[in-house]
């Protein structure tokens, strides 16, 4: 079997008139490329491919695009970019491209629908906070650098980290690309109870290669794993690929964290699965589910799941301060239970984090919090991810300058 290095070295470099660096940069997942090419077997071929993964591979940092035939026929097809020299490979066979027509699945950067993006995404409080922080980063860099026509990016992809060492001036086409497409790496792991429960469910039934990227993106986001998906047949079950990569990454296939997380997974009937959830919550998780929650959400809620379907519930205790998340999946032969305790302690603390009146900061000084400002601060915190809640709360409590900065974010979110 040929090595990756041998394959790349034997590929015929394409004429830049066929595909140049600019076209490479703008090519993205889902685009259709109709390529005319000559191979060692036949000349005058013409095939339409659909772009799959796009990443950087190997020590030489070679750009790689994995493609599938639009007609669904098998085979492995790749484009490689080696220092701007772009080449085509049909499996491990070199081919010379003679023509290319690109059909993009979405508008280019300059034609993006910003109004729709804002309504669907950027208007969320967390994104307003991120955007305010990015604007601050730009002002920092503009003091000593020419940033006209350029973006100011964050090396760690965290827009709230404006340490000067973390900031860099970048070409917009590079900075606005998905983080996973900028370099080889991992961007998501099952590091929360909810993700672990979702991964359990994914691994419990066949997952086709053609669906795997979308399903796994936020659970195990990893370039090597996604390359494997791209090389598999469209309808191939890729669970074995996922488990193999999990082993390489040190992710245990048994995702239970300890004895308090262990409970019977499979049950003969739906009511048995739910009873196990209530009992496990009481005995091992310290959550006694409020009977009225069971009556309102389970007994009077949706009917039990049919084959291949899942019912999900969030059930609290009488105080409303403790809760469990429960999912029951009908495998066709049994009912699979997945559950975890939802930690509401932080949410309770956030409700009380900012109150009208004097607020003593960590530097010993005090600021006066207006009633409306307290409401806006608490509303903002409730919609942030836990890591960002901690960062922004720490900043707000550090000193007056930090408090005013976070208050500015909160006010922006209510404009």
PEJO-V161733 format. One record per residue. RES is the residue in one letter. SS is DSSP state (hx for helix, st for strand, lp for the rest). PHI is phi in radians with two decimals (* if undefined). NEAR is the number of other C-alpha atoms within 12 Angstrom. Layout:
((RES:SS:PHI:NEAR) (RES:SS:PHI:NEAR))
This chain:
((X:lp:*:9) (X:lp:-1.26:12) (X:lp:-1.44:12) (X:hx:-1.00:22) (X:hx:-1.09:19) (X:hx:-1.13:14) (X:hx:-1.07:24) (X:hx:-1.10:34) (X:hx:-1.20:24) (X:hx:-1.60:22) (X:lp:-1.34:30) (X:lp:-1.36:29) (X:st:-1.26:28) (X:lp:-1.44:31) (X:lp:-1.20:20) (X:lp:-1.05:20) (X:lp:-1.18:17) (X:lp:-1.48:27) (X:lp:-2.58:33) (X:lp:-1.83:25) (X:hx:-1.09:23) (X:hx:-1.10:17) (X:hx:-1.17:24) (X:hx:-1.01:34) (X:hx:-1.04:30) (X:hx:-1.53:29) (X:lp:-1.38:38) (X:lp:-2.41:32) (X:lp:-0.95:30) (X:lp:1.67:27) (X:lp:-1.11:31) (X:st:-1.87:26) (X:st:-2.06:37) (X:st:-1.63:28) (X:st:-1.94:35) (X:st:-1.72:26) (X:st:-2.70:29) (X:st:-1.97:24) (X:st:-2.00:23) (X:lp:-1.22:18) (X:lp:-1.64:13) (X:lp:-2.64:13) (X:lp:-1.78:14) (X:lp:1.35:17) (X:st:-1.35:21) (X:st:-2.57:23) (X:st:-2.41:28) (X:st:-1.72:27) (X:st:-1.98:36) (X:st:-1.93:36) (X:st:-1.26:34) (X:st:-1.83:40) (X:st:-1.39:42) (X:st:-2.45:39) (X:st:-2.72:39) (X:st:-1.99:29) (X:st:-2.31:27) (X:lp:1.31:21) (X:lp:-1.13:12) (X:lp:-1.40:17) (X:lp:0.98:19) (X:st:-1.49:29) (X:st:-1.24:33) (X:st:-2.42:42) (X:st:-2.02:40) (X:st:-1.69:41) (X:st:-2.21:45) (X:st:-2.19:37) (X:st:-1.18:30) (X:lp:-1.11:23) (X:lp:-1.39:15) (X:lp:1.47:17) (X:lp:-1.16:18) (X:lp:-1.20:20) (X:lp:2.03:23) (X:lp:-2.00:30) (X:st:-2.33:36) (X:st:-2.42:40) (X:st:-2.03:47) (X:st:-2.09:42) (X:st:-2.16:37) (X:st:-2.00:29) (X:lp:0.96:17) (X:lp:1.58:23) (X:st:-1.60:27) (X:st:-1.78:35) (X:st:-2.43:40) (X:st:-1.98:44) (X:st:-2.39:37) (X:st:-1.83:36) (X:lp:1.21:26) (X:lp:-1.82:26) (X:st:-1.81:28) (X:st:-1.22:29) (X:st:-2.55:35) (X:st:-1.90:33) (X:st:-1.44:35) (X:st:-1.96:27) (X:st:-2.92:25) (X:st:-2.66:28) (X:st:-2.16:23) (X:st:-1.85:26) (X:st:-2.06:23) (X:lp:-1.39:22) (X:lp:-1.48:16) (X:lp:-2.63:18) (X:lp:-1.18:15) (X:lp:-1.29:19) (X:hx:-0.94:19) (X:hx:-1.21:12) (X:hx:-1.86:11) (X:lp:-1.08:12) (X:lp:-1.50:15) (X:hx:-1.15:15) (X:hx:-1.08:12) (X:hx:-1.18:12) (X:hx:-1.03:14) (X:hx:-1.11:16) (X:hx:-1.13:14) (X:hx:-1.54:13) (X:hx:-2.47:17) (X:hx:-1.22:20) (X:lp:-1.41:23) (X:lp:-1.20:26) (X:hx:-0.91:35) (X:hx:-1.10:33) (X:hx:-1.31:29) (X:hx:-1.13:30) (X:hx:-1.09:38) (X:hx:-1.09:34) (X:hx:-1.16:27) (X:hx:-1.07:29) (X:hx:-1.18:30) (X:hx:-1.12:29) (X:hx:-1.09:22) (X:hx:-1.12:27) (X:hx:-1.06:31) (X:hx:-1.13:31) (X:hx:-1.12:22) (X:hx:-1.08:24) (X:hx:-1.25:28) (X:hx:-1.21:21) (X:lp:-1.10:12) (X:lp:-2.20:11) (X:lp:-2.42:19) (X:lp:-1.55:17) (X:lp:-1.91:21) (X:lp:-1.03:15) (X:lp:1.36:14) (X:lp:-2.10:20) (X:st:-1.80:27) (X:st:-1.82:36) (X:st:-1.85:38) (X:st:-1.98:31) (X:lp:-1.03:22) (X:lp:-1.65:18) (X:lp:1.10:23) (X:lp:-1.83:23) (X:lp:-1.15:30) (X:lp:-1.56:35) (X:lp:-1.66:26) (X:lp:-1.73:27) (X:lp:-1.05:21) (X:hx:-0.89:22) (X:hx:-1.20:15) (X:hx:-1.64:21) (X:st:-1.70:30) (X:st:-2.65:31) (X:st:-1.64:29) (X:st:-2.35:24) (X:lp:-1.17:17) (X:hx:-0.94:21) (X:hx:-1.17:28) (X:hx:-1.47:25) (X:hx:-1.16:27) (X:lp:-1.61:23) (X:lp:-1.31:25) (X:lp:-0.96:22) (X:hx:-0.89:27) (X:hx:-1.23:27) (X:hx:-1.63:32) (X:hx:-1.40:29) (X:lp:-2.85:26) (X:lp:-1.12:28) (X:lp:2.92:23) (X:st:-2.12:26) (X:st:-2.09:26) (X:st:-2.67:22) (X:lp:-2.40:29) (X:lp:-1.34:32) (X:lp:-1.82:21) (X:lp:-2.31:22) (X:hx:-0.98:25) (X:hx:-1.13:27) (X:hx:-1.15:27) (X:hx:-1.11:30) (X:hx:-1.15:34) (X:hx:-1.12:33) (X:hx:-1.13:34) (X:hx:-0.99:31) (X:hx:-1.13:33) (X:hx:-1.05:32) (X:hx:-1.34:28) (X:lp:-1.47:27) (X:lp:-2.57:22) (X:lp:-0.96:22) (X:lp:-2.21:28) (X:st:-1.31:26) (X:hx:-1.02:30) (X:hx:-1.17:30) (X:hx:-1.81:24) (X:hx:-1.13:37) (X:hx:-1.05:31) (X:hx:-1.14:20) (X:hx:-1.23:26) (X:hx:-1.65:36) (X:lp:-0.88:25) (X:lp:-1.69:23) (X:lp:-1.76:32) (X:lp:-2.24:35) (X:st:-1.64:34) (X:st:-2.62:36) (X:hx:-1.07:35) (X:hx:-1.11:33) (X:hx:-1.13:38) (X:hx:-1.22:37) (X:hx:-1.08:33) (X:hx:-1.12:29) (X:hx:-1.04:39) (X:hx:-1.14:39) (X:hx:-1.58:31) (X:lp:-1.42:32) (X:lp:-1.19:24) (X:lp:-0.89:28) (X:lp:-1.74:20) (X:lp:-1.27:21) (X:st:-1.31:24) (X:lp:-1.79:34) (X:hx:-1.07:31) (X:hx:-1.15:24) (X:hx:-1.16:30) (X:hx:-1.13:39) (X:hx:-1.12:25) (X:hx:-1.12:18) (X:hx:-1.21:27) (X:hx:-1.04:27) (X:hx:-1.10:15) (X:hx:-1.13:15) (X:hx:-1.52:21) (X:lp:1.38:14) (X:lp:-1.63:23) (X:lp:-1.21:21) (X:lp:-1.18:24) (X:lp:-1.46:19) (X:lp:-1.48:29) (X:lp:-1.20:27) (X:lp:-1.50:19) (X:lp:-3.05:11) (X:hx:-1.10:13) (X:hx:-1.24:19) (X:hx:-1.77:25) (X:lp:-1.63:22) (X:lp:-2.77:28) (X:lp:-1.05:24) (X:lp:-1.48:32) (X:st:-1.92:26) (X:st:-2.38:25) (X:lp:-1.22:22) (X:lp:-2.45:24) (X:hx:-1.13:32) (X:hx:-1.10:23) (X:hx:-1.14:21) (X:hx:-1.12:32) (X:hx:-1.19:39) (X:hx:-1.10:23) (X:hx:-1.04:30) (X:hx:-1.09:41) (X:hx:-1.10:37) (X:hx:-1.14:22) (X:hx:-1.13:30) (X:hx:-1.06:33) (X:hx:-1.25:22) (X:hx:-1.34:18) (X:hx:-1.95:21) (X:lp:-1.93:28) (X:lp:1.26:23) (X:lp:-2.13:30) (X:lp:-1.69:28) (X:lp:-1.15:36) (X:lp:-1.10:25) (X:hx:-0.94:17) (X:hx:-1.17:18) (X:hx:-1.14:24) (X:hx:-1.13:27) (X:hx:-1.11:14) (X:hx:-1.28:16) (X:hx:-1.70:23) (X:hx:-1.81:30) (X:hx:-1.07:17) (X:lp:-1.72:12) (X:lp:-1.52:17) (X:lp:-1.11:17) (X:lp:-1.16:16) (X:lp:-1.04:27) (X:lp:-1.14:25) (X:lp:-1.41:19) (X:lp:-0.98:18) (X:lp:1.47:21) (X:lp:-1.95:21) (X:st:-2.26:26) (X:st:-1.82:29) (X:st:-2.12:29) (X:st:-2.44:32) (X:st:-2.04:27) (X:st:-2.11:35) (X:st:-1.90:31) (X:lp:-1.48:26) (X:lp:-1.14:16) (X:lp:-1.35:15) (X:lp:1.36:22) (X:lp:-1.68:24) (X:lp:-2.22:28) (X:st:-2.66:32) (X:st:-2.14:38) (X:st:-1.87:32) (X:st:-2.23:38) (X:st:-2.25:34) (X:st:-2.17:41) (X:st:-1.93:38) (X:st:-1.56:30) (X:lp:-1.38:25) (X:lp:1.78:19) (X:lp:-2.03:15) (X:lp:-2.77:25) (X:st:-1.95:33) (X:st:-1.64:41) (X:st:-1.80:40) (X:st:-2.32:43) (X:st:-2.73:42) (X:st:-2.76:38) (X:st:-1.46:35) (X:st:-1.61:27) (X:lp:-1.49:23) (X:lp:-1.72:22) (X:hx:-1.02:16) (X:hx:-1.14:22) (X:hx:-1.10:26) (X:hx:-1.13:18) (X:hx:-1.07:19) (X:hx:-1.16:27) (X:hx:-1.03:22) (X:lp:-1.84:19) (X:lp:-1.14:32) (X:lp:-2.17:36) (X:lp:-2.19:23) (X:lp:-1.09:19) (X:st:2.15:16) (X:st:-1.32:15) (X:st:-2.13:25) (X:st:-1.45:21) (X:lp:-1.64:25) (X:lp:-1.20:19) (X:lp:-1.49:18) (X:lp:1.61:12) (X:lp:-1.54:16) (X:st:-2.25:19) (X:st:-2.15:28) (X:st:-1.64:20) (X:st:-1.76:26) (X:lp:-1.31:17) (X:hx:-1.03:15) (X:hx:-1.15:19) (X:hx:-1.15:29) (X:hx:-1.07:29) (X:hx:-1.10:25) (X:hx:-1.16:31) (X:hx:-1.10:41) (X:hx:-1.16:36) (X:hx:-1.09:29) (X:hx:-1.11:37) (X:hx:-1.09:39) (X:hx:-1.11:30) (X:lp:-1.81:25) (X:lp:-1.60:29) (X:lp:-1.21:20) (X:hx:-1.00:20) (X:hx:-1.06:16) (X:hx:-1.27:26) (X:hx:-1.04:30) (X:hx:-1.11:22) (X:hx:-1.09:22) (X:hx:-1.28:36) (X:hx:-1.15:35) (X:hx:-1.04:22) (X:hx:-1.14:25) (X:hx:-1.12:35) (X:hx:-1.54:29) (X:hx:-1.20:25) (X:lp:-2.82:22) (X:hx:-1.10:24) (X:hx:-1.07:19) (X:hx:-1.15:22) (X:hx:-1.08:32) (X:hx:-1.16:24) (X:hx:-1.13:26) (X:hx:-1.22:40) (X:hx:-1.08:35) (X:hx:-1.08:28) (X:hx:-1.05:39) (X:hx:-1.09:37) (X:hx:-1.15:24) (X:hx:-1.01:27) (X:hx:-1.21:30) (X:lp:-1.80:22) (X:lp:-1.33:12))
